[in-house]
Amino acid sequence: MEVLKPLMRCTKKVEGNANEGRNDTIWEVLPAYEYLLHHFESLKMQYNDVMIHSDDKCNHLHLNIQLGWQKVNEYYDKLNNSAVYVAAFLLHPKYQLVKLKSLWSSKID
């Protein structure tokens, strides 16, 4: 549950809920991926110490945490190369250029 619950929450958050009149927007995807990356990085650190005195069950969990991080990171990298997300942040009244500079400082001159 500790590993999977944040994945479920993020999925529910970004899919929206038309029955409640809530359709989430594309700018919310990037913060969700950042949250998930942080979640998996925390799990990797937490279970890294366990690996020293581990059994096969812990090794399997550690491997799956690493694979989860790799997959989230792969999709996060694809988001960073998408002009759609840049436009979504620029058009958002709250974030605009300030958030964009913090997320893509290496790509903005």
C-alpha positions, 0 to 999 in steps of 0.5 A: 500500500505504501508504494502503490497508494500515491500512484492511485491518488495521482491517477485519480487526480489527473483523470478528473471527474466529469460527474462532479464537474471537474475536468483536470487540465494538462498543467496538473500532470507535471506536478503529479510526476514530480510528486511520484518521482519524489515518492519513489526516491524516498522509498529507494532511500528508505529501503536502501538500508534494509537491503544490507540485511535483506532476504529475497522478498526485500530484494524483490521490493527494492527492485520493483521500487527502482523499476517504478522510479525508472518508468516514472522518470522516463515519462517525466523526461518526455514531458520536459520535451513537450511544448504542450506542457510549456504552453499549459504553464505559460497560460495558467494565471497562477504559474505563468513564467515563474513556474516555467523558469523553475521547471525548465531553467536549463532550457530558457535563456 
